[in-house]
Amino acid sequence: MIVKAILEWDEDAQSYSATCPELNYISSCGDTKEEAIENLKDAIQLLLEPIPEISSNNDINNRIEILV
């Protein structure tokens, strides 16, 4: 999968940020450009990871919906 990302230097934090507008603006950061990009790749993989199935009926009782 190829996605576009924005890589920026943050003077206040003294680190790079990497943001992917195509995937709901998921972002990450790092001390170097390479680290910020690798951290963003990890964040994207976690975002795209399937949600585990419910293991028991007890889990159903703990589910809630939140309107933001």
PDB file with one MODEL, atoms N, CA, C and O in Angstrom:
MODEL        1
ATOM      1  N   MET A   1       0.849  -1.165   0.000  1.00  0.00           N
ATOM      2  CA  MET A   1       0.000   0.000   0.000  1.00  0.00           C
ATOM      3  C   MET A   1       0.899   1.235   0.000  1.00  0.00           C
ATOM      4  O   MET A   1       1.849   1.331   0.777  1.00  0.00           O
ATOM      5  N   ILE A   2       0.586   2.156  -0.870  1.00  0.00           N
ATOM      6  CA  ILE A   2       1.334   3.408  -0.924  1.00  0.00           C
ATOM      7  C   ILE A   2       0.385   4.541  -0.558  1.00  0.00           C
ATOM      8  O   ILE A   2      -0.670   4.699  -1.172  1.00  0.00           O
ATOM      9  N   VAL A   3       0.763   5.327   0.442  1.00  0.00           N
ATOM     10  CA  VAL A   3      -0.025   6.477   0.870  1.00  0.00           C
ATOM     11  C   VAL A   3       0.886   7.695   0.936  1.00  0.00           C
ATOM     12  O   VAL A   3       2.102   7.573   1.080  1.00  0.00           O
ATOM     13  N   LYS A   4       0.286   8.852   0.830  1.00  0.00           N
ATOM     14  CA  LYS A   4       1.050  10.094   0.925  1.00  0.00           C
ATOM     15  C   LYS A   4       1.109  10.533   2.384  1.00  0.00           C
ATOM     16  O   LYS A   4       0.160  10.340   3.144  1.00  0.00           O
ATOM     17  N   ALA A   5       2.225  11.118   2.754  1.00  0.00           N
ATOM     18  CA  ALA A   5       2.400  11.609   4.122  1.00  0.00           C
ATOM     19  C   ALA A   5       3.052  12.985   4.075  1.00  0.00           C
ATOM     20  O   ALA A   5       3.746  13.331   3.118  1.00  0.00           O
ATOM     21  N   ILE A   6       2.818  13.746   5.108  1.00  0.00           N
ATOM     22  CA  ILE A   6       3.427  15.068   5.252  1.00  0.00           C
ATOM     23  C   ILE A   6       4.467  14.956   6.362  1.00  0.00           C
ATOM     24  O   ILE A   6       4.158  14.519   7.471  1.00  0.00           O
ATOM     25  N   LEU A   7       5.677  15.345   6.062  1.00  0.00           N
ATOM     26  CA  LEU A   7       6.774  15.287   7.025  1.00  0.00           C
ATOM     27  C   LEU A   7       7.173  16.717   7.356  1.00  0.00           C
ATOM     28  O   LEU A   7       7.500  17.499   6.464  1.00  0.00           O
ATOM     29  N   GLU A   8       7.146  17.057   8.652  1.00  0.00           N
ATOM     30  CA  GLU A   8       7.450  18.425   9.075  1.00  0.00           C
ATOM     31  C   GLU A   8       8.380  18.423  10.280  1.00  0.00           C
ATOM     32  O   GLU A   8       8.354  17.507  11.101  1.00  0.00           O
ATOM     33  N   TRP A   9       9.194  19.455  10.372  1.00  0.00           N
ATOM     34  CA  TRP A   9      10.046  19.674  11.526  1.00  0.00           C
ATOM     35  C   TRP A   9       9.293  20.549  12.514  1.00  0.00           C
ATOM     36  O   TRP A   9       8.772  21.598  12.136  1.00  0.00           O
ATOM     37  N   ASP A  10       9.227  20.136  13.769  1.00  0.00           N
ATOM     38  CA  ASP A  10       8.580  20.914  14.828  1.00  0.00           C
ATOM     39  C   ASP A  10       9.679  21.555  15.668  1.00  0.00           C
ATOM     40  O   ASP A  10      10.375  20.878  16.424  1.00  0.00           O
ATOM     41  N   GLU A  11       9.821  22.849  15.526  1.00  0.00           N
ATOM     42  CA  GLU A  11      10.885  23.574  16.222  1.00  0.00           C
ATOM     43  C   GLU A  11      10.709  23.509  17.735  1.00  0.00           C
ATOM     44  O   GLU A  11      11.691  23.367  18.465  1.00  0.00           O
ATOM     45  N   ASP A  12       9.462  23.612  18.218  1.00  0.00           N
ATOM     46  CA  ASP A  12       9.215  23.585  19.665  1.00  0.00           C
ATOM     47  C   ASP A  12       9.569  22.233  20.272  1.00  0.00           C
ATOM     48  O   ASP A  12      10.216  22.168  21.317  1.00  0.00           O
ATOM     49  N   ALA A  13       9.144  21.152  19.618  1.00  0.00           N
ATOM     50  CA  ALA A  13       9.401  19.803  20.146  1.00  0.00           C
ATOM     51  C   ALA A  13      10.774  19.272  19.738  1.00  0.00           C
ATOM     52  O   ALA A  13      11.234  18.259  20.264  1.00  0.00           O
ATOM     53  N   GLN A  14      11.427  19.961  18.797  1.00  0.00           N
ATOM     54  CA  GLN A  14      12.721  19.525  18.285  1.00  0.00           C
ATOM     55  C   GLN A  14      12.651  18.091  17.760  1.00  0.00           C
ATOM     56  O   GLN A  14      13.518  17.268  18.052  1.00  0.00           O
ATOM     57  N   SER A  15      11.596  17.803  16.976  1.00  0.00           N
ATOM     58  CA  SER A  15      11.437  16.482  16.381  1.00  0.00           C
ATOM     59  C   SER A  15      10.636  16.616  15.091  1.00  0.00           C
ATOM     60  O   SER A  15      10.071  17.670  14.797  1.00  0.00           O
ATOM     61  N   TYR A  16      10.600  15.526  14.328  1.00  0.00           N
ATOM     62  CA  TYR A  16       9.843  15.479  13.086  1.00  0.00           C
ATOM     63  C   TYR A  16       8.473  14.875  13.349  1.00  0.00           C
ATOM     64  O   TYR A  16       8.328  13.987  14.189  1.00  0.00           O
ATOM     65  N   SER A  17       7.480  15.354  12.632  1.00  0.00           N
ATOM     66  CA  SER A  17       6.162  14.726  12.669  1.00  0.00           C
ATOM     67  C   SER A  17       5.847  14.225  11.270  1.00  0.00           C
ATOM     68  O   SER A  17       6.221  14.849  10.277  1.00  0.00           O
ATOM     69  N   ALA A  18       5.160  13.102  11.201  1.00  0.00           N
ATOM     70  CA  ALA A  18       4.726  12.516   9.933  1.00  0.00           C
ATOM     71  C   ALA A  18       3.228  12.283  10.043  1.00  0.00           C
ATOM     72  O   ALA A  18       2.763  11.616  10.967  1.00  0.00           O
ATOM     73  N   THR A  19       2.474  12.835   9.099  1.00  0.00           N
ATOM     74  CA  THR A  19       1.016  12.764   9.121  1.00  0.00           C
ATOM     75  C   THR A  19       0.504  12.237   7.793  1.00  0.00           C
ATOM     76  O   THR A  19       1.012  12.606   6.734  1.00  0.00           O
ATOM     77  N   CYS A  20      -0.504  11.374   7.849  1.00  0.00           N
ATOM     78  CA  CYS A  20      -1.092  10.790   6.649  1.00  0.00           C
ATOM     79  C   CYS A  20      -2.540  11.267   6.507  1.00  0.00           C
ATOM     80  O   CYS A  20      -3.434  10.703   7.137  1.00  0.00           O
ATOM     81  N   PRO A  21      -2.784  12.298   5.689  1.00  0.00           N
ATOM     82  CA  PRO A  21      -4.150  12.802   5.509  1.00  0.00           C
ATOM     83  C   PRO A  21      -5.103  11.762   4.917  1.00  0.00           C
ATOM     84  O   PRO A  21      -6.301  11.796   5.198  1.00  0.00           O
ATOM     85  N   GLU A  22      -4.588  10.844   4.106  1.00  0.00           N
ATOM     86  CA  GLU A  22      -5.423   9.839   3.454  1.00  0.00           C
ATOM     87  C   GLU A  22      -6.023   8.842   4.442  1.00  0.00           C
ATOM     88  O   GLU A  22      -7.032   8.206   4.138  1.00  0.00           O
ATOM     89  N   LEU A  23      -5.421   8.701   5.609  1.00  0.00           N
ATOM     90  CA  LEU A  23      -5.904   7.742   6.612  1.00  0.00           C
ATOM     91  C   LEU A  23      -6.310   8.484   7.884  1.00  0.00           C
ATOM     92  O   LEU A  23      -5.775   8.238   8.964  1.00  0.00           O
ATOM     93  N   ASN A  24      -7.257   9.387   7.730  1.00  0.00           N
ATOM     94  CA  ASN A  24      -7.840  10.116   8.855  1.00  0.00           C
ATOM     95  C   ASN A  24      -6.791  10.892   9.656  1.00  0.00           C
ATOM     96  O   ASN A  24      -6.913  11.041  10.871  1.00  0.00           O
ATOM     97  N   TYR A  25      -5.780  11.373   8.975  1.00  0.00           N
ATOM     98  CA  TYR A  25      -4.723  12.188   9.582  1.00  0.00           C
ATOM     99  C   TYR A  25      -3.973  11.474  10.704  1.00  0.00           C
ATOM    100  O   TYR A  25      -3.544  12.105  11.669  1.00  0.00           O
ATOM    101  N   ILE A  26      -3.817  10.167  10.575  1.00  0.00           N
ATOM    102  CA  ILE A  26      -3.007   9.433  11.553  1.00  0.00           C
ATOM    103  C   ILE A  26      -1.595  10.007  11.506  1.00  0.00           C
ATOM    104  O   ILE A  26      -1.096  10.354  10.435  1.00  0.00           O
ATOM    105  N   SER A  27      -0.962  10.105  12.651  1.00  0.00           N
ATOM    106  CA  SER A  27       0.357  10.737  12.669  1.00  0.00           C
ATOM    107  C   SER A  27       1.268  10.089  13.702  1.00  0.00           C
ATOM    108  O   SER A  27       0.837   9.315  14.557  1.00  0.00           O
ATOM    109  N   SER A  28       2.540  10.437  13.587  1.00  0.00           N
ATOM    110  CA  SER A  28       3.549   9.956  14.513  1.00  0.00           C
ATOM    111  C   SER A  28       4.700  10.952  14.502  1.00  0.00           C
ATOM    112  O   SER A  28       4.653  11.957  13.794  1.00  0.00           O
ATOM    113  N   CYS A  29       5.727  10.669  15.286  1.00  0.00           N
ATOM    114  CA  CYS A  29       6.864  11.578  15.334  1.00  0.00           C
ATOM    115  C   CYS A  29       8.148  10.791  15.561  1.00  0.00           C
ATOM    116  O   CYS A  29       8.119   9.589  15.829  1.00  0.00           O
ATOM    117  N   GLY A  30       9.275  11.491  15.449  1.00  0.00           N
ATOM    118  CA  GLY A  30      10.567  10.866  15.680  1.00  0.00           C
ATOM    119  C   GLY A  30      11.665  11.909  15.702  1.00  0.00           C
ATOM    120  O   GLY A  30      11.476  13.034  15.240  1.00  0.00           O
ATOM    121  N   ASP A  31      12.806  11.533  16.239  1.00  0.00           N
ATOM    122  CA  ASP A  31      13.949  12.447  16.320  1.00  0.00           C
ATOM    123  C   ASP A  31      14.577  12.705  14.958  1.00  0.00           C
ATOM    124  O   ASP A  31      15.196  13.746  14.741  1.00  0.00           O
ATOM    125  N   THR A  32      14.414  11.746  14.031  1.00  0.00           N
ATOM    126  CA  THR A  32      14.926  11.903  12.666  1.00  0.00           C
ATOM    127  C   THR A  32      13.775  11.695  11.689  1.00  0.00           C
ATOM    128  O   THR A  32      12.713  11.200  12.067  1.00  0.00           O
ATOM    129  N   LYS A  33      13.990  12.078  10.427  1.00  0.00           N
ATOM    130  CA  LYS A  33      12.969  11.848   9.399  1.00  0.00           C
ATOM    131  C   LYS A  33      12.666  10.356   9.281  1.00  0.00           C
ATOM    132  O   LYS A  33      11.509   9.944   9.197  1.00  0.00           O
ATOM    133  N   GLU A  34      13.723   9.564   9.275  1.00  0.00           N
ATOM    134  CA  GLU A  34      13.574   8.118   9.118  1.00  0.00           C
ATOM    135  C   GLU A  34      12.770   7.521  10.264  1.00  0.00           C
ATOM    136  O   GLU A  34      11.911   6.667  10.043  1.00  0.00           O
ATOM    137  N   GLU A  35      13.044   7.965  11.485  1.00  0.00           N
ATOM    138  CA  GLU A  35      12.326   7.453  12.654  1.00  0.00           C
ATOM    139  C   GLU A  35      10.856   7.853  12.601  1.00  0.00           C
ATOM    140  O   GLU A  35       9.986   7.043  12.921  1.00  0.00           O
ATOM    141  N   ALA A  36      10.568   9.077  12.204  1.00  0.00           N
ATOM    142  CA  ALA A  36       9.181   9.535  12.098  1.00  0.00           C
ATOM    143  C   ALA A  36       8.423   8.709  11.060  1.00  0.00           C
ATOM    144  O   ALA A  36       7.266   8.346  11.275  1.00  0.00           O
ATOM    145  N   ILE A  37       9.075   8.412   9.936  1.00  0.00           N
ATOM    146  CA  ILE A  37       8.437   7.615   8.891  1.00  0.00           C
ATOM    147  C   ILE A  37       8.203   6.184   9.366  1.00  0.00           C
ATOM    148  O   ILE A  37       7.127   5.629   9.143  1.00  0.00           O
ATOM    149  N   GLU A  38       9.191   5.582  10.015  1.00  0.00           N
ATOM    150  CA  GLU A  38       9.025   4.216  10.533  1.00  0.00           C
ATOM    151  C   GLU A  38       7.911   4.151  11.582  1.00  0.00           C
ATOM    152  O   GLU A  38       7.116   3.211  11.592  1.00  0.00           O
ATOM    153  N   ASN A  39       7.860   5.151  12.460  1.00  0.00           N
ATOM    154  CA  ASN A  39       6.805   5.186  13.469  1.00  0.00           C
ATOM    155  C   ASN A  39       5.437   5.352  12.825  1.00  0.00           C
ATOM    156  O   ASN A  39       4.456   4.779  13.298  1.00  0.00           O
ATOM    157  N   LEU A  40       5.362   6.129  11.753  1.00  0.00           N
ATOM    158  CA  LEU A  40       4.092   6.286  11.036  1.00  0.00           C
ATOM    159  C   LEU A  40       3.681   4.975  10.387  1.00  0.00           C
ATOM    160  O   LEU A  40       2.502   4.620  10.407  1.00  0.00           O
ATOM    161  N   LYS A  41       4.633   4.248   9.811  1.00  0.00           N
ATOM    162  CA  LYS A  41       4.322   2.932   9.228  1.00  0.00           C
ATOM    163  C   LYS A  41       3.742   1.999  10.288  1.00  0.00           C
ATOM    164  O   LYS A  41       2.767   1.293  10.031  1.00  0.00           O
ATOM    165  N   ASP A  42       4.337   1.997  11.471  1.00  0.00           N
ATOM    166  CA  ASP A  42       3.824   1.156  12.564  1.00  0.00           C
ATOM    167  C   ASP A  42       2.401   1.567  12.946  1.00  0.00           C
ATOM    168  O   ASP A  42       1.538   0.716  13.159  1.00  0.00           O
ATOM    169  N   ALA A  43       2.168   2.870  13.031  1.00  0.00           N
ATOM    170  CA  ALA A  43       0.836   3.370  13.398  1.00  0.00           C
ATOM    171  C   ALA A  43      -0.195   2.980  12.339  1.00  0.00           C
ATOM    172  O   ALA A  43      -1.321   2.617  12.682  1.00  0.00           O
ATOM    173  N   ILE A  44       0.170   3.049  11.069  1.00  0.00           N
ATOM    174  CA  ILE A  44      -0.744   2.669   9.994  1.00  0.00           C
ATOM    175  C   ILE A  44      -1.051   1.180  10.060  1.00  0.00           C
ATOM    176  O   ILE A  44      -2.201   0.779   9.882  1.00  0.00           O
ATOM    177  N   GLN A  45      -0.042   0.358  10.313  1.00  0.00           N
ATOM    178  CA  GLN A  45      -0.276  -1.082  10.430  1.00  0.00           C
ATOM    179  C   GLN A  45      -1.227  -1.392  11.582  1.00  0.00           C
ATOM    180  O   GLN A  45      -2.097  -2.253  11.451  1.00  0.00           O
ATOM    181  N   LEU A  46      -1.072  -0.702  12.705  1.00  0.00           N
ATOM    182  CA  LEU A  46      -1.985  -0.903  13.835  1.00  0.00           C
ATOM    183  C   LEU A  46      -3.396  -0.446  13.497  1.00  0.00           C
ATOM    184  O   LEU A  46      -4.369  -1.085  13.896  1.00  0.00           O
ATOM    185  N   LEU A  47      -3.513   0.654  12.766  1.00  0.00           N
ATOM    186  CA  LEU A  47      -4.823   1.159  12.360  1.00  0.00           C
ATOM    187  C   LEU A  47      -5.543   0.159  11.471  1.00  0.00           C
ATOM    188  O   LEU A  47      -6.754  -0.028  11.595  1.00  0.00           O
ATOM    189  N   LEU A  48      -4.806  -0.482  10.578  1.00  0.00           N
ATOM    190  CA  LEU A  48      -5.407  -1.403   9.616  1.00  0.00           C
ATOM    191  C   LEU A  48      -5.555  -2.826  10.139  1.00  0.00           C
ATOM    192  O   LEU A  48      -6.138  -3.676   9.466  1.00  0.00           O
ATOM    193  N   GLU A  49      -5.037  -3.089  11.322  1.00  0.00           N
ATOM    194  CA  GLU A  49      -5.130  -4.420  11.917  1.00  0.00           C
ATOM    195  C   GLU A  49      -6.584  -4.741  12.251  1.00  0.00           C
ATOM    196  O   GLU A  49      -7.284  -3.895  12.807  1.00  0.00           O
ATOM    197  N   PRO A  50      -7.052  -5.948  11.922  1.00  0.00           N
ATOM    198  CA  PRO A  50      -8.451  -6.277  12.227  1.00  0.00           C
ATOM    199  C   PRO A  50      -8.730  -6.296  13.733  1.00  0.00           C
ATOM    200  O   PRO A  50      -7.858  -6.613  14.542  1.00  0.00           O
ATOM    201  N   ILE A  51      -9.951  -5.952  14.078  1.00  0.00           N
ATOM    202  CA  ILE A  51     -10.381  -5.989  15.477  1.00  0.00           C
ATOM    203  C   ILE A  51     -10.629  -7.448  15.861  1.00  0.00           C
ATOM    204  O   ILE A  51     -11.304  -8.166  15.124  1.00  0.00           O
ATOM    205  N   PRO A  52     -10.098  -7.899  16.996  1.00  0.00           N
ATOM    206  CA  PRO A  52     -10.303  -9.301  17.401  1.00  0.00           C
ATOM    207  C   PRO A  52     -11.786  -9.605  17.651  1.00  0.00           C
ATOM    208  O   PRO A  52     -12.556  -8.739  18.066  1.00  0.00           O
ATOM    209  N   GLU A  53     -12.152 -10.842  17.390  1.00  0.00           N
ATOM    210  CA  GLU A  53     -13.521 -11.281  17.644  1.00  0.00           C
ATOM    211  C   GLU A  53     -13.814 -11.293  19.137  1.00  0.00           C
ATOM    212  O   GLU A  53     -12.897 -11.396  19.952  1.00  0.00           O
ATOM    213  N   ILE A  54     -15.083 -11.189  19.495  1.00  0.00           N
ATOM    214  CA  ILE A  54     -15.494 -11.252  20.897  1.00  0.00           C
ATOM    215  C   ILE A  54     -15.244 -12.668  21.403  1.00  0.00           C
ATOM    216  O   ILE A  54     -15.680 -13.642  20.788  1.00  0.00           O
ATOM    217  N   SER A  55     -14.541 -12.777  22.527  1.00  0.00           N
ATOM    218  CA  SER A  55     -14.162 -14.092  23.030  1.00  0.00           C
ATOM    219  C   SER A  55     -15.226 -14.725  23.920  1.00  0.00           C
ATOM    220  O   SER A  55     -15.268 -15.948  24.054  1.00  0.00           O
ATOM    221  N   SER A  56     -16.091 -13.906  24.532  1.00  0.00           N
ATOM    222  CA  SER A  56     -17.133 -14.470  25.386  1.00  0.00           C
ATOM    223  C   SER A  56     -18.303 -13.505  25.472  1.00  0.00           C
ATOM    224  O   SER A  56     -18.194 -12.346  25.074  1.00  0.00           O
ATOM    225  N   ASN A  57     -19.415 -13.987  25.991  1.00  0.00           N
ATOM    226  CA  ASN A  57     -20.592 -13.138  26.154  1.00  0.00           C
ATOM    227  C   ASN A  57     -20.352 -12.024  27.157  1.00  0.00           C
ATOM    228  O   ASN A  57     -20.996 -10.978  27.083  1.00  0.00           O
ATOM    229  N   ASN A  58     -19.436 -12.231  28.093  1.00  0.00           N
ATOM    230  CA  ASN A  58     -19.124 -11.216  29.088  1.00  0.00           C
ATOM    231  C   ASN A  58     -18.605  -9.941  28.425  1.00  0.00           C
ATOM    232  O   ASN A  58     -18.865  -8.835  28.898  1.00  0.00           O
ATOM    233  N   ASP A  59     -17.864 -10.108  27.318  1.00  0.00           N
ATOM    234  CA  ASP A  59     -17.332  -8.951  26.600  1.00  0.00           C
ATOM    235  C   ASP A  59     -18.453  -8.088  26.016  1.00  0.00           C
ATOM    236  O   ASP A  59     -18.313  -6.868  25.926  1.00  0.00           O
ATOM    237  N   ILE A  60     -19.558  -8.713  25.623  1.00  0.00           N
ATOM    238  CA  ILE A  60     -20.677  -7.968  25.048  1.00  0.00           C
ATOM    239  C   ILE A  60     -21.241  -6.996  26.069  1.00  0.00           C
ATOM    240  O   ILE A  60     -21.620  -5.881  25.709  1.00  0.00           O
ATOM    241  N   ASN A  61     -21.305  -7.389  27.329  1.00  0.00           N
ATOM    242  CA  ASN A  61     -21.848  -6.532  28.373  1.00  0.00           C
ATOM    243  C   ASN A  61     -20.962  -5.324  28.657  1.00  0.00           C
ATOM    244  O   ASN A  61     -21.428  -4.336  29.225  1.00  0.00           O
ATOM    245  N   ASN A  62     -19.705  -5.393  28.272  1.00  0.00           N
ATOM    246  CA  ASN A  62     -18.769  -4.301  28.528  1.00  0.00           C
ATOM    247  C   ASN A  62     -18.670  -3.316  27.366  1.00  0.00           C
ATOM    248  O   ASN A  62     -17.946  -2.325  27.459  1.00  0.00           O
ATOM    249  N   ARG A  63     -19.389  -3.578  26.272  1.00  0.00           N
ATOM    250  CA  ARG A  63     -19.334  -2.696  25.110  1.00  0.00           C
ATOM    251  C   ARG A  63     -20.256  -1.510  25.305  1.00  0.00           C
ATOM    252  O   ARG A  63     -21.373  -1.643  25.804  1.00  0.00           O
ATOM    253  N   ILE A  64     -19.770  -0.351  24.904  1.00  0.00           N
ATOM    254  CA  ILE A  64     -20.577   0.865  24.960  1.00  0.00           C
ATOM    255  C   ILE A  64     -20.380   1.623  23.653  1.00  0.00           C
ATOM    256  O   ILE A  64     -19.414   1.382  22.929  1.00  0.00           O
ATOM    257  N   GLU A  65     -21.288   2.529  23.359  1.00  0.00           N
ATOM    258  CA  GLU A  65     -21.143   3.415  22.212  1.00  0.00           C
ATOM    259  C   GLU A  65     -20.953   4.817  22.734  1.00  0.00           C
ATOM    260  O   GLU A  65     -21.600   5.224  23.699  1.00  0.00           O
ATOM    261  N   ILE A  66     -20.055   5.566  22.089  1.00  0.00           N
ATOM    262  CA  ILE A  66     -19.762   6.930  22.518  1.00  0.00           C
ATOM    263  C   ILE A  66     -19.942   7.841  21.315  1.00  0.00           C
ATOM    264  O   ILE A  66     -19.360   7.605  20.257  1.00  0.00           O
ATOM    265  N   LEU A  67     -20.741   8.871  21.477  1.00  0.00           N
ATOM    266  CA  LEU A  67     -20.930   9.881  20.458  1.00  0.00           C
ATOM    267  C   LEU A  67     -19.996  11.032  20.750  1.00  0.00           C
ATOM    268  O   LEU A  67     -20.025  11.616  21.833  1.00  0.00           O
ATOM    269  N   VAL A  68     -19.172  11.352  19.778  1.00  0.00           N
ATOM    270  CA  VAL A  68     -18.201  12.436  19.963  1.00  0.00           C
ATOM    271  C   VAL A  68     -18.541  13.586  19.055  1.00  0.00           C
ATOM    272  O   VAL A  68     -17.845  14.601  19.057  1.00  0.00           O
TER     273      VAL A  68
ENDMDL
END
